[in-house]
Amino acid sequence: MKKASIVQINSETPALNGVTMQGEEGQFVYVEEVSELSTAKHYEVISETGTIDTKGFVVINNIPVSEEGRPSFEERFRNRAGLVDGEPGFQAIRILRPVSDDTYAIMTIWDDEESFQKWQTSKSYENAHKKRGTSQALPTTIFPRPSFVTTFKVG
């Protein structure tokens, strides 16, 4: 299985071959390999679509999932409709399984923030999330804590 790391960097961090992302909480690099740096968080890429560019806007939905909830959570993403993939400004998506904690990272990359915001108000977004809050949704008991979103500018 493909490995990935998100590494928090500073001026003393050695150069990494990846996508540099600037956000409110600092500067990070996403690499599709295992980084040995102490500030790296490690993942397995369980699903991917598209190519990550060196410019754009990254949105990471950080979703804590209980151990017993992992199979159904991953199954839901493996069978996703892929509606976001055809949206204007969409570049890529990576579904990242955490190696050492319980928080998955659903990373989407866009040409710009405006493209992401347009998708959030689109019929495609509505359809992709139509099960949320219904009996067809994943049980809320598999989520030990609320999810949170982080955003970054690239390039």
C-alpha positions as CSV (number, residue, x, y, z in Angstrom):
1,M,0.0,0.0,0.0
2,K,1.2,3.5,-0.9
3,K,2.5,5.5,2.1
4,A,2.3,9.2,2.7
5,S,3.4,11.7,5.3
6,I,2.4,15.2,6.3
7,V,5.4,17.0,7.8
8,Q,5.4,20.2,9.7
9,I,8.5,22.2,8.5
10,N,10.5,25.2,9.5
11,S,13.6,26.9,8.2
12,E,15.9,24.1,9.5
13,T,13.9,21.2,7.9
14,P,15.8,19.5,5.1
15,A,14.2,19.9,1.6
16,L,11.5,17.3,0.9
17,N,10.2,16.3,-2.5
18,G,6.5,17.1,-2.0
19,V,3.8,19.7,-2.0
20,T,4.5,22.6,0.4
21,M,1.3,23.9,2.1
22,Q,1.0,27.1,4.1
23,G,-1.9,27.3,6.7
24,E,-2.9,29.0,9.9
25,E,-0.9,26.5,11.9
26,G,2.3,26.8,10.0
27,Q,4.0,25.3,7.0
28,F,3.7,21.6,6.0
29,V,4.8,19.3,3.2
30,Y,2.7,16.5,1.9
31,V,4.9,13.7,0.6
32,E,3.9,10.3,-0.9
33,E,6.5,8.4,1.0
34,V,7.4,7.8,4.7
35,S,9.3,10.7,6.2
36,E,11.6,10.0,9.1
37,L,11.4,13.5,10.5
38,S,10.0,13.8,14.0
39,T,7.3,16.3,12.9
40,A,5.8,13.8,10.4
41,K,2.4,12.2,10.7
42,H,2.2,9.0,8.7
43,Y,-0.6,7.5,6.6
44,E,-1.5,4.8,4.2
45,V,-3.2,6.0,1.0
46,I,-6.3,3.9,0.8
47,S,-7.8,5.8,-2.2
48,E,-6.6,8.4,-4.6
49,T,-7.8,10.2,-7.7
50,G,-6.1,13.0,-9.7
51,T,-2.7,14.6,-9.7
52,I,-1.5,17.0,-7.1
53,D,-0.2,20.2,-8.7
54,T,2.4,22.6,-7.1
55,K,-0.2,25.4,-6.9
56,G,-3.7,25.4,-5.4
57,F,-5.8,25.2,-2.3
58,V,-5.8,22.1,0.0
59,V,-8.7,21.2,2.2
60,I,-8.1,18.4,4.8
61,N,-11.1,17.0,6.6
62,N,-9.6,15.4,9.8
63,I,-12.0,12.7,11.0
64,P,-11.4,10.7,14.1
65,V,-12.8,7.1,13.7
66,S,-12.9,4.4,16.4
67,E,-11.1,1.1,15.8
68,E,-14.4,-0.8,15.3
69,G,-15.6,1.9,12.9
70,R,-12.7,1.8,10.5
71,P,-14.0,-1.0,8.2
72,S,-17.3,0.7,7.5
73,F,-15.8,4.1,7.3
74,E,-13.2,2.9,4.7
75,E,-15.8,1.0,2.8
76,R,-17.9,4.2,2.5
77,F,-15.0,6.0,0.9
78,R,-14.0,3.1,-1.3
79,N,-17.5,3.1,-2.7
80,R,-17.9,6.9,-2.9
81,A,-19.7,8.2,-6.0
82,G,-16.7,10.3,-7.0
83,L,-19.0,13.3,-7.7
84,V,-16.3,15.8,-6.6
85,D,-13.8,14.4,-9.3
86,G,-15.6,16.2,-12.1
87,E,-16.0,19.5,-10.5
88,P,-14.4,22.6,-12.0
89,G,-11.2,23.4,-10.3
90,F,-10.8,19.9,-8.7
91,Q,-7.3,18.5,-8.9
92,A,-7.1,15.5,-6.6
93,I,-8.3,13.6,-3.6
94,R,-6.4,11.4,-1.2
95,I,-8.1,9.3,1.5
96,L,-5.4,8.8,4.2
97,R,-5.6,6.1,6.9
98,P,-3.6,7.1,10.0
99,V,-0.8,4.8,11.0
100,S,-0.4,5.8,14.7
101,D,-3.6,7.5,15.8
102,D,-7.3,7.5,14.9
103,T,-7.7,10.5,12.7
104,Y,-8.2,10.0,9.0
105,A,-7.3,12.8,6.6
106,I,-9.6,13.3,3.6
107,M,-7.5,15.7,1.4
108,T,-8.9,17.5,-1.6
109,I,-6.8,19.7,-3.7
110,W,-8.4,22.5,-5.8
111,D,-7.1,25.1,-8.3
112,D,-8.1,27.8,-5.8
113,E,-10.3,28.5,-2.8
114,E,-13.1,29.8,-5.0
115,S,-13.4,26.4,-6.8
116,F,-13.7,24.7,-3.4
117,Q,-16.4,27.1,-2.2
118,K,-18.4,26.7,-5.5
119,W,-18.3,22.9,-5.0
120,Q,-19.7,23.3,-1.4
121,T,-22.8,25.1,-2.8
122,S,-23.2,22.7,-5.8
123,K,-25.8,20.0,-6.4
124,S,-22.8,17.6,-6.7
125,Y,-21.9,18.4,-3.0
126,E,-25.5,18.0,-1.9
127,N,-25.7,14.6,-3.6
128,A,-22.3,13.5,-2.2
129,H,-23.5,14.2,1.3
130,K,-27.2,13.3,1.1
131,K,-27.0,10.4,3.5
132,R,-25.6,12.6,6.3
133,G,-28.0,12.8,9.2
134,T,-30.2,9.9,7.8
135,S,-30.5,6.3,8.8
136,Q,-28.2,5.5,5.8
137,A,-25.4,7.5,7.3
138,L,-22.5,5.9,9.3
139,P,-23.4,5.5,12.9
140,T,-22.2,8.5,14.9
141,T,-20.9,6.1,17.6
142,I,-17.8,5.4,15.4
143,F,-16.7,9.0,15.7
144,P,-15.1,9.5,19.2
145,R,-14.6,13.3,18.7
146,P,-15.8,15.9,16.2
147,S,-14.0,16.2,12.9
148,F,-12.2,19.4,12.0
149,V,-11.1,21.0,8.7
150,T,-7.7,22.5,8.0
151,T,-7.0,24.5,4.8
152,F,-3.7,25.5,3.1
153,K,-2.5,27.5,0.2
154,V,0.0,25.8,-2.2
155,G,2.5,27.6,-4.3
